[in-house]
Amino acid sequence: MALPETSVQLYTLAAEFTADMKGSLDKLAAIGLRNVEAFDFVRRPDEIRAALDASGLASPTGHAPLLSDELWTPDGSIPTPAPEVVFEAAAKVGLKTVIDPFVTPERWFTLEGVTDIADRLNVLVDKAAEFGLEVGYHNHAQEFVADFDGQTAYERFVSLTDERVVLELDLYWALVGGQDVPALVSRLGNRLVAVHVKDGIAPASNPFAPGAGEFGSDTLDQRQAGGGDVPLADALRAASALQYAVIEYDNNPGDDVFADIAASYAFLIEGGFAR
């Protein structure tokens, strides 16, 4: 397998990106990155595309709501646009893959809910193709709470989706969900085209489980890649068709988010895990 390309999810630097779009992208390019993963791009595709072009960056993947009525962003919740609106914006930015980033926990706790999520995504495959795009899904930890005949809700979802639906596995959240992460990566096989390279100390219990109470990203003990509990090296080696290794922090550990991104980039490049 050719080494995956490095990228960074722009949610990691949402405040900096909102304050200074081009300046933030220039700093990412100076680190050595050539790709980003766009976030909240539907309302400003032309602006983001112009900034990407000016900084010499591309956004082959991006996050946008496809399966929910609204999506939380750092600037407040936004209504979910029609899929055609999402796909048109994605094409303007230059995306190849539109990935739904979050489906609320309760929808993952019943087989009916999981089946509905898969059905909704399957319906979008051909519509996305009309725009030259593919669709995918990004997990947190709620997808690993329910069990259906020995199969997690996440893997049941995978089994119910069209083979053309791609997967982006968040390695940190899979660990928080109690998974043997390298084994899960191996089982996902060629469906897994991207991972979120994220490290940290896993909470004592799944914060998305029923009765867990509310929590915020600022409570998470996340670390630079290689400094936490997540078996990143083994997980990356277990992948068979990975195209993108996407750096992300929900709660960056240091005072300088760009230094934290640079540290995870060095982990990937110097370790020979990505290019």
Buried (B, 14 or more C-beta within 10 A) or exposed (E): EEBBBBBBBBBBBBEBBBEBBBEBBBBBBEBEBBBBBBBBBBEBBEEBBEBBEEBEBBBBBBBBBBBBEEBEBEEEEBEBBEBEEBBBBBBBBBBBBBBBBBBEBEBBBEEEBBEBBBEBBBEBBEBBEEBEBBBBBBBBBBBBBBEEEEEBBBBBBBEBBEEBBBBBBBBBBBBBBBBBBBEBBBEBEEBBBBBBBBBBBBBEEBBBBEEBEEEEEEEBEBBBBBBBBBBBBBBBBBBEBBBBBBBBBBEBBEEEBBEBBBBBBBBBBEBEBBE
